[in-house]
Amino acid sequence: MSIKILNPSTDKLLKSFKLDIPYIKAQGLYLYDQQGNSYLDFISQYGAVPFGYNYPEIISAAQDFLSSGLPTMVQPSVPVKAVELADKLIKLAPGEMAQATFCQSGAEAVETAIKLARSTTEKNIILSTNNSFHGKTLGALSATGRPVYQEPFFAPAPGFETIDFNDIEALETKLKNQGSEIAAFIVEPIQGEGGIIIPSDNYLKHAEQICRKYGVLFIIDEVQTGLGRTGSLFASEMAGLSPDIMLLSKALGGGLVPLGVCLSSKHAWNDGFGKLHSSTFANNNFTCSIGLAVIDILTANKQSLVKSAAVMGSHLLEGLKNIDAKFPGVIKDLRGQGLMVGVEFNNFDGSESFSIRYLAQQGGFSALLAGYLLHVHNIRCAPFLNNSMTLRLQPALTVSSKQIVQALKALENVVKILYYQDYSELYSYILDRKSDGTIADFRKYRKPVKSSSLLDGEKPTEKFAFLIHYPAVEDLTKNNPSFSKLEEAELEKLLDWEASLDASPDVIIHLPAFKSKAGKIAEGWLIGVPYSGKHLLDMPRKKAVSALSEAIDLAKDLGAKIVGLGAYTSIVSRGGADLQGKGIAITSGNSFTVATAFDALMKGAAMMNIKLENSVGAVIGATGAIGRVSAIMLAQEAGQLYLVGNPGKEKTSLRRLEKLADEIYGYIFTDLIKNNALLDHQKGIAKWLKGFISHLSSSDSKQVEKLVSIVKKNIDFSFSEFINNNLARTGKFSSPPIKTTVNIRQALLQSDLVITASSSTSCLIMPKNLKQGCVICDVARPADVSRSVLSSRTDVLVIEGGLVKYPDKICFGQNIGYAPGMNLACLSETMLLALEGDYRDFSIGLKLPIEDIYYLKKLARKHGFKLAMPQNTKGVITPEIAETARKNARCIDVRKKA
């Protein structure tokens, strides 16, 4: 069953966190689902179910009324039950209440109070407090001090102003300056929806006195606190107040009917209001008979139930304090009065988990906890829409000690999970994963956010942002240590769940300062995009670019001047081309990625004693931005080169690969001819081409003269075709040095040096596909190389490409899975350009200029960025590891010869 027909937005929220259980039965504090499972309710409809569900006295009152024959609605005649309830409320209420104006809800009670105050004082302004909540009809919404609720509805309406809650000086100043314009000050004794915020002692009493001083009506909104909720019949009583107007609702309906009331003193009443204000369903004899039953229950036995609520509330708070003492640092604050309690948790900074940090930033943390408590412990709690780090606990006033203990046990489990940072447990119900209840300790894997130390007076002058997301499942475990408990299928399910939220990009990490070797200082943010690589590739490109554009706008709002694109955010935006022109510089980070990957490959080649001039190289994903430039650079070192494309798009790939081969030949030919390098010692493909030209010159000098002329005049020309057409004439060369293919295995079995940079979402390189003794630099995210290669092919070196070491051990929290003081080259390119103050678009599109790579290398030297030691998921590749790989490769070679 779905509530989509009622509210599709709420339906999505409930479904996302599995809070959409249809309850088909209720009794006392328990709700029951279709399977007969019971759930202890610690919400009580935000206090509107004061005695639990279907409370016998309330049901009897309803039945008595229905059998009495009394009319339900008789306006404008005398509604006897309404008169009777009004009389009781006026006698019980604090101060000198004289009138009771009934309505159907708390919001309507607030609307009534606004009209009454304005008409009595003949003044317009209604003053309320920030972070307050007074309802969602337009007037009540205008008095609510939360712009997030107001802005879509063009609220507040004119005539509404706010000051800070619990700031008596602000109230005094406001009324002193504007008292002649302010009709009333409306305030909650405890801010409920705002997170159970309790004011300091005497704040409310002083507020009342200041209102009297300046002729402003004092309105107390007890819609949520009234009628026993705080351990007193009215919160106003505890504060010693005598308000001009008091508002009640929620509990007044006994959990059965909607009922509210605006109580007012003679001083606050005026005939104009009395003549003009009315409501069709107000003064309802049926609802007021339920209200009478509520008052009788609350006042019976000298308010014993109210007193019990105070005791139970004390037990609940005391139990929570004991939990806080047992697991320090998890709970930020415990606030409450009676059975109106808020547990505020400390926020996250990304040092413990990127996913939990993102969820908290998006306001989903308390919803996750509510879902966990519901499904794992059968406790129903309410997430705050207004304060996502706070859990609301508001059981019925009839809650027992045993039920308090049951709830505390479940809450202790939650706090224990957070203390040991085993966040996988909180997601278990989302994944339909049966947990055995074991909570593991993942605190040692926490990586604190670490900035550079600055001298007095130093501060960042430059700002950058970098977009991140999870390319694949392994990235979940890299950045959320506790997720290592999950199976791969569960991780896939979690990625799907995060994507299904369709949430906005948000800040995952804020790095206050990074100081370079050159003394430049930059501030930065990692902005999370909630989609995996597969999700970004599978969704319509327009939707993907829209999500990235939203992230770019956030970066601008933060003050960043350049944004880098991580993983698939570059791929789906065509190397950043789709994100240009937004008033902020964009870089794909691909140029420095190529630079570091190539250097890492050369380092690996040296460790494996591979002679470059005799080596065969291969580039997987050669037609991509990184692959293309890597191929151009590798062609200058390796004797032969394989360009490998996508077998799923064979014709298109081969055509593009041939074009790239031609580009590489042209690049080298141009260097040889224009720079008069034909006589110099050459290496790589250039050496082959030099020999080819030399032999061709001997057999057909006119062909060489033609080639030189074409190159010098920059005429469009197919160098590949020229080579193929003249191979036979040289008498020595049988095949060109650059080969194009979509057969990955064929290329890899011949290759000594491999750079792989595909955009595949699954592994491409398996153990059986590799030549013994080869070196692979894997730049792809997720990795192209299967993890099985690391375990079964001890004769090869697999290097994770594009890793940079910083001059300072800064750390972006979980740091995208890397050790402090190092990170990805694409992020590092963004940082370098920011440190340099070079705020132009960089590394955009597929054709990266070689000159940009050397420019970034120059910046790296200036600012102290270095190539990180070659490493892979198993750790740093030491000389000893390389020596073992060389020995293993020799053994394989010997066996093959034998």
C-alpha positions in Angstrom: 0.0 0.0 0.0 1.2 3.5 -0.9 0.4 7.0 0.1 1.4 8.3 -3.3 -2.2 9.3 -4.0 -2.1 11.4 -0.8 1.4 12.9 -1.2 3.9 11.5 -3.7 6.8 13.4 -2.0 6.2 12.0 1.4 5.6 8.6 -0.2 9.1 8.7 -1.7 10.7 9.6 1.7 8.8 6.8 3.5 9.7 4.2 0.8 13.3 5.3 0.7 13.8 4.6 4.4 11.2 1.8 4.7 9.0 3.8 6.9 6.0 2.9 4.8 4.5 0.1 6.9 0.7 0.0 6.6 -0.6 -0.4 10.2 -3.9 -2.2 10.4 -4.4 -2.3 14.1 -3.5 -0.2 17.2 -3.9 -0.6 20.9 -2.2 1.5 23.6 1.4 2.3 22.6 1.5 -0.5 20.0 0.8 -0.5 16.3 0.4 -3.7 14.3 1.2 -4.5 10.7 -0.5 -7.0 8.4 1.8 -9.9 9.6 0.9 -9.2 13.2 4.2 -7.7 14.1 4.0 -5.1 16.9 5.8 -1.8 17.1 6.2 0.4 20.2 5.2 3.9 19.2 7.4 6.7 20.5 5.9 9.4 18.2 2.3 9.5 19.3 1.5 11.6 16.2 3.7 14.4 17.6 1.8 14.4 20.8 -1.7 14.2 19.2 -2.2 10.7 20.6 -1.8 11.5 24.3 -3.0 8.2 25.9 -2.1 5.7 23.2 -4.3 4.3 20.5 -8.0 3.5 21.1 -7.8 4.5 24.8 -10.8 3.0 26.5 -12.1 6.2 28.1 -11.8 8.1 24.8 -13.6 5.3 22.9 -16.3 5.3 25.6 -16.7 9.1 25.3 -17.2 8.7 21.6 -19.7 5.9 22.0 -21.6 7.8 24.7 -21.9 10.8 22.5 -23.1 8.8 19.5 -25.8 7.1 21.6 -26.8 10.4 23.4 -28.7 11.8 20.4 -27.0 15.2 20.8 -26.6 17.2 17.6 -23.0 17.5 16.4 -23.1 21.0 14.8 -25.7 23.5 15.7 -24.2 26.9 14.9 -25.2 29.6 15.5 -27.2 28.1 18.3 -25.8 26.9 21.7 -23.3 24.0 21.4 -23.6 22.6 24.9 -20.5 20.4 24.9 -18.4 23.3 23.4 -19.6 25.6 26.2 -18.8 22.9 28.8 -15.3 22.3 27.5 -14.6 26.1 27.2 -15.6 26.5 30.8 -13.2 23.7 32.0 -10.3 25.0 29.9 -10.7 28.6 31.1 -10.7 27.5 34.7 -7.6 25.2 34.3 -5.5 27.6 32.1 -3.0 29.9 33.6 -3.7 33.6 33.8 -7.1 35.2 33.3 -8.5 33.5 30.3 -12.1 34.5 29.5 -12.9 33.2 26.0 -12.4 30.0 24.1 -12.5 30.1 20.3 -12.6 26.5 19.0 -11.1 25.3 15.7 -9.9 22.1 14.1 -6.1 22.3 14.3 -3.1 24.0 15.8 -2.4 25.9 12.7 -6.0 27.2 12.7 -5.6 28.2 16.4 -2.6 30.3 15.4 -4.5 31.9 12.5 -7.2 32.7 15.0 -4.7 34.3 17.4 -3.2 36.4 14.6 -6.6 37.8 13.6 -7.5 38.4 17.2 -4.3 40.2 18.1 -4.4 42.5 15.0 -8.0 43.4 15.5 -7.6 44.1 19.2 -4.4 46.2 19.0 -5.1 47.7 15.6 -1.4 46.9 14.8 -0.1 44.8 12.0 3.2 43.1 12.8 3.3 39.7 14.4 6.7 39.0 15.9 7.9 35.4 16.3 11.2 33.6 16.8 13.7 32.0 14.4 13.6 28.2 14.3 10.0 28.2 15.5 7.1 26.2 14.2 3.5 27.4 14.3 1.8 25.6 11.4 1.6 25.5 7.7 -1.4 27.5 6.7 -0.3 30.9 5.3 -0.6 33.0 8.4 0.8 30.3 10.7 3.6 29.6 8.2 4.4 33.3 8.0 5.0 33.2 11.8 7.1 30.1 11.5 10.8 31.0 11.7 12.1 28.6 9.1 12.6 29.9 5.5 12.9 26.4 4.1 9.2 25.9 4.9 8.2 29.4 3.6 10.1 30.2 0.4 8.2 27.9 -2.0 4.9 29.6 -0.9 6.2 33.2 -1.1 5.9 33.4 2.7 6.1 35.2 5.0 3.3 37.4 4.1 3.8 41.2 4.9 3.5 42.0 8.6 5.6 39.1 10.0 9.1 39.5 11.6 11.4 37.3 13.6 14.0 37.5 16.3 16.2 34.9 17.8 14.7 32.5 20.4 15.9 32.8 23.9 17.4 36.2 23.3 15.6 38.6 25.7 17.8 41.5 24.7 16.7 41.1 21.1 13.1 41.2 22.2 13.6 44.3 24.4 15.3 46.1 21.5 12.7 45.1 19.0 9.8 46.2 21.1 11.5 49.4 22.2 12.0 50.4 18.6 8.9 49.0 17.0 6.4 48.3 19.8 3.9 50.8 18.4 3.7 48.6 15.2 3.8 45.1 16.8 0.5 43.5 17.6 1.8 40.4 19.4 4.8 38.3 20.2 4.1 34.5 19.6 6.4 32.0 21.2 6.6 28.3 22.0 7.5 27.4 25.6 9.7 24.7 24.0 10.6 24.7 20.3 9.3 21.3 19.3 9.7 20.9 15.6 12.9 23.0 15.9 14.6 20.2 17.8 13.2 20.3 21.4 14.9 23.5 22.2 14.3 24.6 25.8 14.9 28.3 26.7 16.9 29.4 29.7 15.2 30.0 33.0 13.0 33.1 33.2 13.2 33.8 29.5 9.5 33.3 29.0 8.6 35.3 32.1 10.8 38.2 31.1 9.4 38.1 27.6 5.9 38.4 29.1 6.9 41.4 31.2 8.6 43.1 28.2 5.4 42.6 26.1 3.4 44.2 28.9 5.8 47.1 29.1 5.4 48.0 25.4 1.7 47.2 25.0 2.3 44.0 22.9 0.1 41.0 23.3 1.8 37.9 24.6 0.8 34.6 22.8 1.9 31.3 24.1 1.7 28.5 21.5 1.1 25.3 23.6 -0.2 23.3 20.7 2.6 20.7 21.3 3.6 21.3 24.9 0.1 21.7 26.4 -2.0 19.1 28.2 0.6 17.1 30.1 3.3 16.6 27.5 6.0 18.4 29.6 5.1 16.8 32.9 2.7 19.7 33.8 -0.8 20.3 32.5 0.6 23.4 30.8 4.2 24.4 30.2 3.1 28.0 30.9 2.3 26.9 34.5 5.9 25.8 35.1 7.2 29.2 33.9 4.7 31.1 36.0 3.1 32.8 33.0 -0.1 34.7 32.5 -0.4 35.0 28.7 -2.9 37.1 26.9 -3.6 34.3 24.4 -2.8 30.6 24.7 -3.2 28.0 22.0 -3.9 24.3 22.4 -4.5 21.4 20.0 -3.0 18.0 19.3 -3.6 16.2 22.6 -7.0 18.0 23.0 -8.5 15.6 20.4 -7.5 12.5 22.4 -5.9 10.9 19.4 -9.3 10.5 17.8 -10.6 13.8 16.5 -9.0 17.1 15.2 -9.6 19.8 17.8 -7.9 23.1 18.6 -8.7 26.2 20.7 -7.5 29.8 21.1 -7.9 30.9 24.7 -7.9 34.6 25.3 -8.2 37.1 28.1 -10.7 39.9 28.2 -7.9 42.3 27.5 -7.1 40.4 24.3 -10.7 40.2 23.1 -12.6 42.6 20.9 -16.2 42.6 19.6 -15.1 43.2 16.0 -13.3 39.8 16.0 -16.3 38.1 17.7 -18.7 39.4 15.0 -16.5 38.5 12.0 -14.6 35.4 12.9 -16.3 32.0 12.6 -15.6 28.4 11.3 -18.2 25.9 10.0 -16.8 23.0 12.0 -15.9 24.8 15.1 -17.9 24.4 18.4 -18.5 20.9 17.4 -20.4 19.0 20.2 -18.8 15.6 19.2 -15.2 16.8 19.1 -15.7 18.8 22.3 -17.1 15.8 24.1 -13.8 14.1 23.3 -11.9 17.1 24.5 -13.9 16.9 27.8 -12.9 13.3 28.2 -9.2 14.3 27.7 -9.5 16.9 30.4 -11.2 14.5 32.8 -8.4 11.9 32.2 -5.7 14.4 32.7 -7.2 15.9 35.9 -8.3 12.6 37.5 -6.7 11.6 40.8 -5.0 15.0 41.2 -3.4 14.9 37.7 -1.7 11.5 38.5 -1.2 10.8 34.8 0.5 14.1 34.2 2.7 13.5 37.2 3.5 10.0 35.9 4.5 11.6 32.6 7.0 13.8 34.5 8.5 10.7 36.2 8.7 8.7 33.0 10.3 11.6 31.2 12.9 11.8 34.0 13.6 8.1 33.6 14.0 8.5 29.8 16.4 11.4 30.1 18.4 9.7 32.9 18.7 6.6 30.8 19.9 8.6 27.8 22.5 10.4 30.0 23.8 7.0 31.1 24.1 5.9 27.5 25.9 9.2 26.7 28.4 8.5 29.6 29.0 5.0 28.4 29.7 6.0 24.8 31.0 9.6 24.9 31.2 11.8 21.9 28.3 10.4 20.0 25.5 12.5 21.5 25.8 16.3 21.2 23.0 17.2 23.4 20.0 15.7 25.3 17.1 18.1 25.7 13.7 17.5 27.1 11.0 18.2 29.6 8.5 15.5 30.6 7.8 13.2 27.6 9.1 15.7 25.0 12.7 14.6 24.4 15.2 15.3 21.7 18.5 13.4 21.2 20.9 15.5 19.1 23.8 13.6 17.6 27.2 15.1 16.7 27.5 15.8 13.0 30.0 14.0 10.7 32.9 15.6 8.9 33.7 12.8 6.4 36.6 11.5 8.5 34.6 8.4 9.4 32.4 7.7 6.4 31.6 9.6 3.2 28.2 8.0 2.9 27.0 8.8 6.4 28.4 12.4 6.1 26.5 12.9 2.8 23.3 11.5 4.2 23.5 13.8 7.2 24.2 16.8 4.9 21.1 15.9 2.9 18.9 15.7 6.1 18.4 12.0 6.0 20.4 10.9 9.0 17.5 10.8 11.5 15.3 9.1 8.9 18.0 6.4 8.6 17.9 6.0 12.4 14.2 5.9 12.5 14.1 3.2 9.8 16.7 1.2 11.7 14.9 1.4 15.0 11.6 0.5 13.3 12.9 -2.6 11.5 15.6 -3.9 13.8 14.1 -3.0 17.2 10.4 -2.5 16.4 10.5 1.0 17.9 8.7 3.8 16.0 10.5 7.1 16.3 10.1 10.3 14.2 12.8 12.0 12.1 12.9 15.7 12.4 12.4 17.5 9.1 13.7 20.7 10.7 16.8 19.2 12.5 18.2 16.1 10.8 20.7 15.3 13.5 18.0 15.1 16.2 15.7 12.2 17.0 12.4 13.0 18.5 11.0 10.9 21.4 7.4 11.6 22.3 5.6 8.5 23.6 2.1 8.6 24.9 1.7 9.9 28.5 0.7 6.4 29.5 4.1 4.9 28.7 5.3 2.4 31.2 8.7 1.9 32.8 9.1 -1.3 30.9 8.5 0.4 27.6 11.0 3.1 28.5 13.6 0.4 29.2 12.7 -1.2 25.8 13.3 2.0 24.0 16.5 2.8 25.9 17.9 -0.6 25.0 17.3 0.1 21.3 18.7 3.6 21.5 21.8 2.3 23.3 22.4 0.0 20.3 22.2 2.9 17.9 24.7 5.0 20.0 27.0 2.0 20.3 27.0 1.6 16.5 27.8 5.2 16.1 30.5 5.1 18.8 32.3 2.2 17.1 31.6 3.7 13.6 30.1 0.4 12.3 27.7 2.3 10.0 27.0 -0.8 7.9 24.7 -1.9 10.7 22.5 1.1 10.3 22.0 0.3 6.6 21.3 -3.4 7.2 17.5 -3.0 7.0 17.8 -1.0 3.8 19.7 -4.0 2.3 17.3 -6.6 3.7 20.4 -8.0 5.5 19.9 -10.1 8.5 22.5 -8.9 11.0 23.7 -11.1 13.8 23.9 -8.0 16.0 27.7 -8.0 16.2 29.0 -4.5 16.3 32.6 -4.3 15.1 35.1 -1.5 16.0 36.1 0.6 13.0 37.4 3.6 14.9 41.0 2.9 13.9 40.1 3.4 10.3 38.9 7.0 10.9 41.0 9.6 9.0 40.6 13.0 10.5 40.4 16.0 8.1 43.8 17.5 8.3 44.8 21.0 6.9 48.1 22.6 6.6 49.4 24.5 9.7 49.4 28.2 9.0 51.4 31.0 10.6 49.6 33.9 12.4 47.9 36.1 9.9 48.1 33.6 7.1 44.9 32.6 5.4 43.8 31.1 2.1 43.8 33.3 -0.9 42.6 30.7 -3.4 39.6 28.4 -3.5 38.7 25.2 -5.3 36.1 22.4 -5.4 36.3 18.9 -6.7 33.4 16.6 -7.7 33.5 13.1 -6.3 31.3 10.0 -6.5 31.6 6.2 -6.2 32.8 4.8 -9.6 32.2 1.2 -8.4 31.5 -0.9 -5.3 35.1 -1.1 -4.2 35.0 2.7 -3.8 32.3 2.3 -1.2 34.6 0.2 1.0 37.5 2.5 0.4 35.6 5.5 1.8 33.4 3.7 4.3 35.5 1.2 6.2 32.5 -0.6 7.9 31.1 -1.4 4.5 33.8 -4.1 4.2 31.3 -6.3 6.2 29.0 -6.2 3.2 28.9 -8.7 0.3 29.4 -7.3 -3.3 25.7 -7.8 -4.1 24.8 -5.8 -1.0 27.2 -3.0 -2.0 25.6 -2.9 -5.4 22.2 -2.6 -3.7 23.5 0.2 -1.6 24.7 2.1 -4.6 21.3 1.7 -6.2 19.6 2.9 -3.0 21.7 6.0 -2.8 21.0 6.8 -6.5 17.3 6.2 -6.0 17.2 9.1 -3.5 17.8 11.5 -6.4 19.3 13.8 -3.8 21.3 17.0 -4.6 25.1 17.2 -4.6 26.5 18.3 -1.3 29.7 19.0 0.6 31.4 15.9 1.8 34.7 17.4 3.0 35.8 20.9 3.7 39.6 21.4 3.8 40.2 24.8 5.4 43.7 25.3 4.2 46.5 23.7 2.1 49.9 25.4 1.9 52.1 24.6 -1.0 55.9 24.5 -1.1 55.8 27.9 -2.8 53.8 29.4 0.1 50.5 29.7 -1.7 47.4 28.7 0.4 44.1 27.4 -0.9 40.9 26.3 0.6 38.9 23.4 -0.9 35.7 21.3 -0.8 34.9 17.8 -2.0 31.4 17.8 -3.3 29.6 14.5 -3.5 27.4 13.5 -6.4 25.1 10.6 -5.3 25.5 8.3 -8.4 27.9 5.5 -9.2 29.7 5.3 -12.5 27.1 2.9 -13.9 24.3 5.2 -12.9 25.9 8.2 -14.5 26.5 6.3 -17.7 23.0 4.7 -17.8 20.9 7.8 -17.1 20.0 10.3 -19.8 23.1 12.5 -20.4 20.9 15.6 -19.9 20.0 14.4 -16.4 23.6 13.7 -15.6 24.8 17.1 -16.8 22.0 18.7 -14.8 23.2 17.0 -11.6 26.8 18.1 -12.3 25.6 21.7 -13.0 23.9 21.7 -9.6 27.2 20.7 -8.1 29.0 23.5 -10.0 26.5 26.0 -8.7 27.1 24.8 -5.1 30.9 25.3 -5.7 30.3 28.8 -6.9 28.2 29.6 -3.8 31.0 28.3 -1.6 33.3 30.8 -3.3 35.4 28.3 -5.3 37.0 29.7 -8.5 37.8 26.4 -10.2 36.0 23.0 -10.1 37.7 19.7 -10.9 35.8 16.7 -12.2 36.4 13.3 -10.6 35.9 9.9 -12.2 32.8 9.6 -14.4 31.8 13.3 -13.9 34.4 14.1 -16.6 33.2 11.3 -18.9 29.5 12.1 -18.9 30.2 15.8 -19.4 32.4 15.2 -22.4 35.6 16.1 -20.6 33.9 19.1 -18.9 32.8 20.6 -22.2 29.1 20.5 -21.2 29.9 22.4 -18.0 31.8 25.4 -19.4 30.4 28.9 -19.4 29.0 28.8 -15.8 31.1 31.6 -14.4 33.7 29.3 -12.9 36.7 27.5 -14.3 36.4 23.8 -15.1 39.1 21.2 -15.3 38.7 17.5 -16.0 42.1 16.8 -14.3 43.1 14.6 -17.2 46.3 16.3 -18.1 48.0 15.8 -14.8 46.6 12.3 -14.6 48.4 11.4 -17.8 51.6 13.0 -16.6 51.6 11.0 -13.3 50.4 7.8 -14.9 53.1 7.9 -17.5 55.8 8.7 -14.9 54.5 5.8 -12.8 54.7 3.4 -15.8 58.3 4.5 -16.5 59.1 4.0 -12.8 57.6 0.5 -13.0 59.5 -0.3 -16.2 62.8 0.6 -14.4 61.9 -1.6 -11.4 61.3 -4.5 -13.8 64.5 -3.8 -15.9 62.4 -3.4 -19.0 64.4 -2.0 -21.9 62.1 0.7 -23.4 63.5 0.6 -26.9 62.7 -3.1 -27.3 59.4 -3.0 -25.4 55.9 -3.3 -26.7 53.4 -0.9 -25.3 49.6 -0.9 -25.2 47.0 1.6 -24.3 43.5 0.3 -23.4 40.8 2.9 -24.0 43.1 4.7 -26.4 40.5 7.0 -27.9 39.6 8.6 -24.6 41.1 11.9 -23.4 43.6 10.2 -21.1 44.2 7.3 -23.5 45.0 9.5 -26.5 47.7 11.5 -24.8 49.1 8.5 -23.0 49.5 6.8 -26.4 51.3 9.8 -27.9 53.7 9.8 -24.9 54.2 6.0 -24.8 55.0 6.1 -28.6 58.0 8.2 -27.8 59.4 5.4 -25.5 58.2 2.0 -26.6 59.4 0.3 -29.8 55.9 -0.9 -30.8 52.5 0.2 -29.7 49.0 -1.3 -29.6 46.0 1.0 -29.5 43.1 -0.9 -28.1 39.5 0.2 -28.4 36.0 -0.9 -27.3 35.0 -4.3 -28.8 31.4 -3.5 -28.2 31.7 -0.7 -30.8 34.2 -2.3 -33.2 33.7 -0.4 -36.4 33.6 3.0 -34.7 36.5 2.1 -32.4 38.7 0.9 -35.2 38.0 4.0 -37.3 38.9 6.3 -34.3 42.0 4.2 -33.5 43.3 4.5 -37.1 42.8 8.2 -36.8 44.8 8.3 -33.6 47.6 6.2 -35.1 47.8 8.6 -37.9 47.9 11.5 -35.4 50.8 9.9 -33.5 52.7 9.2 -36.7 52.1 12.8 -37.8 53.3 14.1 -34.4 56.5 12.2 -34.6 57.1 12.8 -38.3 56.6 16.5 -37.7 59.1 16.5 -34.9 61.7 14.5 -36.9 61.4 16.7 -40.0 60.6 20.2 -38.7 63.1 20.1 -35.9 65.8 18.5 -38.2 65.9 15.5 -35.8 66.6 12.9 -38.5 70.3 12.8 -37.6 69.7 12.7 -33.8 69.7 9.5 -31.7 66.0 8.5 -31.5 64.0 6.2 -29.3 60.5 4.6 -29.4 58.5 4.8 -32.5 60.6 7.7 -33.7 63.6 5.3 -34.0 61.5 3.0 -36.2 60.3 5.9 -38.3 63.8 7.2 -38.7 65.0 3.8 -40.0 61.9 3.6 -42.2 62.6 6.9 -43.8 66.3 6.1 -44.2 65.6 2.8 -46.0 62.8 4.4 -48.1 65.2 7.2 -49.1 67.6 4.6 -50.5 64.9 3.0 -52.7 62.6 5.9 -53.5 63.9 9.3 -52.5 61.0 11.1 -54.2 58.6 9.6 -51.7 60.6 11.0 -48.8 60.9 14.4 -50.5 57.1 14.4 -50.9 56.7 13.6 -47.2 59.0 16.3 -46.1 57.2 18.9 -48.3 53.8 17.9 -46.9 54.9 18.1 -43.3 56.6 21.5 -43.8 53.4 22.9 -45.5 51.0 21.4 -42.9 49.0 19.7 -45.6 46.4 17.1 -44.4 47.9 13.8 -45.1 47.4 10.1 -44.1 50.7 9.1 -42.5 49.4 5.6 -41.8 48.5 5.1 -45.4 51.9 6.4 -46.5 53.7 3.9 -44.2 51.5 1.0 -45.3 52.0 1.8 -49.0 55.8 2.0 -48.7 56.6 -0.9 -46.4 57.5 -3.2 -49.2 59.8 -0.6 -50.8 62.1 -0.5 -47.7 62.9 -4.1 -48.1 63.3 -4.4 -44.3 60.1 -3.4 -42.5 57.2 -5.9 -42.7 54.6 -4.2 -40.4 54.0 -0.8 -38.9 55.0 -0.1 -35.3 51.5 1.0 -34.3 48.7 -1.6 -34.4 45.0 -1.0 -33.8 42.7 -3.6 -32.4 39.7 -4.2 -30.2 41.1 -7.6 -29.2 42.3 -6.8 -25.7 43.8 -10.2 -25.0 45.8 -10.3 -28.3 47.3 -6.9 -27.5 48.1 -7.7 -23.8 49.8 -11.0 -24.5 52.4 -9.1 -26.6 52.8 -6.0 -24.4 55.5 -5.2 -21.8 54.1 -1.8 -20.8 50.4 -1.1 -20.5 48.4 2.0 -19.6 44.7 1.2 -19.2 42.2 4.1 -19.0 38.8 2.8 -20.2 35.4 4.0 -19.0 34.2 0.5 -18.4 32.2 -0.2 -15.3 33.6 -3.7 -15.0 37.1 -5.3 -15.1 38.7 -5.8 -18.5 42.1 -7.3 -17.7 42.2 -10.9 -16.3 45.2 -12.9 -15.1 45.4 -15.2 -18.2 45.6 -12.2 -20.6 49.0 -10.8 -19.5 52.5 -11.3 -20.8 55.0 -12.4 -18.1 57.0 -9.6 -16.5 54.8 -6.8 -17.8 53.9 -3.5 -16.0 50.4 -2.2 -16.0 49.5 1.3 -15.0 45.7 1.3 -14.3 44.3 4.8 -14.5 40.6 3.7 -14.8 38.1 4.4 -12.1 36.8 1.7 -11.4 39.9 -0.3 -12.0 40.2 -2.1 -15.4 42.5 -4.7 -13.8 40.8 -7.5 -12.0 41.7 -8.0 -8.3 42.5 -11.6 -9.2 45.5 -10.4 -11.2 47.1 -9.1 -7.9 46.7 -12.5 -6.2 47.5 -14.9 -9.0 50.1 -13.1 -11.3 53.0 -12.4 -9.0 55.2 -12.0 -12.0 53.7 -8.7 -13.1 53.5 -5.2 -11.6 50.1 -3.6 -11.3 50.4 0.1 -10.5 47.4 2.3 -9.6 48.1 5.3 -11.8 47.5 9.0 -11.3 48.6 9.2 -7.6 50.4 12.3 -6.3 52.3 13.0 -3.1 51.8 16.4 -1.4 54.4 18.5 0.4 52.2 18.3 3.5 50.3 15.4 5.0 46.9 16.9 4.4 43.9 14.6 4.5 40.4 14.9 3.0 38.8 12.8 5.6 38.5 9.2 4.2 40.6 10.8 1.4 39.0 8.9 -1.5 40.6 5.7 -0.1 44.2 6.9 0.0 46.8 7.5 2.8 47.1 11.1 4.2 49.5 13.3 2.2 48.5 11.8 -1.2 45.6 11.7 -3.6 44.5 11.4 -7.2 46.1 13.5 -9.9 42.8 14.8 -11.2 42.2 16.4 -7.8 45.8 17.5 -7.7 45.5 19.3 -11.0 42.6 21.2 -9.6 44.6 22.1 -6.5 47.7 23.1 -8.6 45.7 25.5 -10.8 44.0 27.0 -7.8 47.4 27.5 -6.0 48.7 29.1 -9.1 45.6 31.3 -9.4 45.2 30.0 -13.0 41.4 30.2 -13.3 40.8 29.2 -16.9 39.2 26.1 -18.2 41.8 23.3 -18.5 42.0 19.7 -19.8 38.6 20.1 -21.5 37.4 17.6 -24.1 39.2 14.7 -25.8 42.2 16.4 -27.3 44.5 17.5 -24.5 47.5 19.6 -25.6 50.8 18.0 -24.8 52.0 21.4 -23.7 49.5 21.5 -20.9 51.0 18.3 -19.4 54.4 19.9 -19.3 52.9 23.1 -17.8 51.4 21.1 -15.0 54.6 19.3 -14.4 56.3 22.6 -14.0 53.6 23.7 -11.5 54.0 20.5 -9.6 57.7 21.2 -9.1 57.0 24.7 -8.0 54.4 23.8 -5.4 56.0 20.6 -4.2 53.8 17.9 -5.7 55.5 14.7 -6.5 54.7 11.3 -8.0 53.7 9.0 -5.2 55.6 5.7 -4.8 54.1 3.1 -7.2 51.4 1.2 -5.4 48.2 -0.8 -5.8 45.4 -2.0 -3.5 47.9 -4.4 -1.8 50.1 -1.5 -0.8 53.4 0.3 -1.9 55.4 -1.6 -4.5 58.9 -1.9 -3.0 62.1 -2.8 -4.8 61.8 -6.2 -3.1 58.3 -6.8 -4.6 59.6 -5.8 -8.0 62.6 -8.2 -7.6 60.2 -11.0 -6.7 58.1 -10.2 -9.8 61.2 -10.3 -12.0 62.3 -13.7 -10.6 58.8 -15.1 -11.1 58.7 -13.8 -14.7 62.1 -15.5 -15.4 60.8 -18.8 -14.0 57.7 -18.6 -16.3 60.0 -17.9 -19.2 62.2 -20.8 -18.4 59.3 -23.2 -18.1 57.9 -22.0 -21.5 61.2 -22.6 -23.2 61.5 -26.0 -21.6 
